[in-house]
Amino acid sequence: MTTTTPIDYVHGYSAHESRRLGDQADTLAQLLHADTAYPAGSKVLEVGCGVGAQTVHLVEAGPKTHFTAVDISAASLAQARARVTAQVPEARVTWHQANLFELPFADTEFDHLFVCFVLEHLAAPRQALAALRRVLRPGGTLTVIEGDHGSAFFHPDSPYAHAVIDCQVQLQAASGGNALIGRELHPLITGAGYDDVTVRPRTVYADRSRPALVNGFTRNTFTAMIESVREEALAADLITPTDWDRGIADLHRTASEDGTFHYTFFKAVAVNPV
Ligand SMILES: C[S@@+](CC[C@H](N)C(=O)[O-])C[C@H]1O[C@@H](n2cnc3c(N)ncnc32)[C@H](O)[C@@H]1O
């Protein structure tokens, strides 16, 4: 954690977490973003850009789109700017440190909003979505992407592996978030006042015939995320050290020769009513 950590963010702001977010975004770019394209000249706000892991893919797909990216963490924002500048030097991005509940933008300023892996960390996700409508023009679109840890199933199955995943779910809930939020996107977005809400599952399935996914998702995204909360899980007495180590070892087995791993993300698109 940095000394400027602005919120109780379960995954933290470490270099390890920054790398994990990058691996996650690069591995999943096709699955999550292939159908996200913003028209030339339109104004897009990425809310909670973190270290810019998704921003890179957005700007690559929209070279003539005007992107603005905000995050509450100044340290993450600085990393995002460095990442995007290094990878896509010609990108047009304006960076702001801001709380999404108090955005420093005029009403209806943006044509589109993009929110990825942010709502799962908020205590009031519906209120956040409702607040964001202020800066979105009538008829503009909202895109939200979230995961749902309840969608993780794998082979070999293991109660210990499920137990370590459940530690993450409990820790995230204790800090006000919801690691099972993917299944709630439709009611949340509808409840925040958007129209034409469509939610579609995006499934990741990895076995040895897809080594890039085994490495990029099963190992370096999902298992790495669970491993990173070891100390917090033990400190909160959610599990014994022995059972933790067994659960993590069993998660790694799902990335072995005969292992398989399944996880579902949810991608929602909605319209701000005219
Ligand atoms: C899991 S990260 C996701 C980052 C990025 N969207 C991605 O997919 O790689 C969540 C981000 O949301 C940011 N965040 C959390 N609450 C926020 C708030 N109230 N306003 C702005 N950003 C916030 C955190 O600082 C963090 O960078």
The ligand as an SDF file (V2000), in Angstrom:
LIG
                    3D

 27 29  0  0  0  0  0  0  0  0999 V2000
   -9.6590   -2.6280   -9.5130 C   0  0  0  0  0  0  0  0  0  0  0  0
   -9.1440   -1.0110   -9.8930 S   0  0  0  0  0  0  0  0  0  0  0  0
   -9.6060   -1.0200  -11.5980 C   0  0  0  0  0  0  0  0  0  0  0  0
   -8.8020   -0.0950  -12.4110 C   0  0  0  0  0  0  0  0  0  0  0  0
   -9.0900   -0.1440  -13.9180 C   0  0  0  0  0  0  0  0  0  0  0  0
  -10.4490    0.2670  -14.2080 N   0  0  0  0  0  0  0  0  0  0  0  0
   -8.8190   -1.5170  -14.4720 C   0  0  0  0  0  0  0  0  0  0  0  0
   -9.7820   -2.1950  -14.8820 O   0  0  0  0  0  0  0  0  0  0  0  0
   -7.6640   -1.9320  -14.5200 O   0  0  0  0  0  0  0  0  0  0  0  0
  -10.3670    0.0820   -9.1600 C   0  0  0  0  0  0  0  0  0  0  0  0
   -9.9770    1.5370   -9.2540 C   0  0  0  0  0  0  0  0  0  0  0  0
  -11.1020    2.3380   -8.8550 O   0  0  0  0  0  0  0  0  0  0  0  0
  -10.5920    3.4640   -8.1690 C   0  0  0  0  0  0  0  0  0  0  0  0
  -11.6610    4.0500   -7.3320 N   0  0  0  0  0  0  0  0  0  0  0  0
  -12.2660    3.4840   -6.2740 C   0  0  0  0  0  0  0  0  0  0  0  0
  -13.1690    4.3310   -5.7510 N   0  0  0  0  0  0  0  0  0  0  0  0
  -13.1430    5.4520   -6.4950 C   0  0  0  0  0  0  0  0  0  0  0  0
  -13.8530    6.6960   -6.4480 C   0  0  0  0  0  0  0  0  0  0  0  0
  -14.7660    6.9400   -5.4890 N   0  0  0  0  0  0  0  0  0  0  0  0
  -13.5950    7.6240   -7.3750 N   0  0  0  0  0  0  0  0  0  0  0  0
  -12.6610    7.3880   -8.3430 C   0  0  0  0  0  0  0  0  0  0  0  0
  -11.9440    6.2340   -8.4290 N   0  0  0  0  0  0  0  0  0  0  0  0
  -12.1860    5.2790   -7.5180 C   0  0  0  0  0  0  0  0  0  0  0  0
   -9.4430    2.8960   -7.3490 C   0  0  0  0  0  0  0  0  0  0  0  0
   -8.5370    3.9050   -6.9290 O   0  0  0  0  0  0  0  0  0  0  0  0
   -8.8320    1.9120   -8.3420 C   0  0  0  0  0  0  0  0  0  0  0  0
   -7.7990    2.5010   -9.1040 O   0  0  0  0  0  0  0  0  0  0  0  0
  1  2  1  0
  2  3  1  0
  2 10  1  0
  3  4  1  0
  4  5  1  0
  5  6  1  0
  5  7  1  0
  7  8  2  0
  7  9  1  0
 10 11  1  0
 11 12  1  0
 11 26  1  0
 12 13  1  0
 13 14  1  0
 13 24  1  0
 14 15  1  0
 14 23  1  0
 15 16  2  0
 16 17  1  0
 17 18  1  0
 17 23  2  0
 18 19  1  0
 18 20  2  0
 20 21  1  0
 21 22  2  0
 22 23  1  0
 24 25  1  0
 24 26  1  0
 26 27  1  0
M  CHG  2   2   1   9  -1
M  END
$$$$
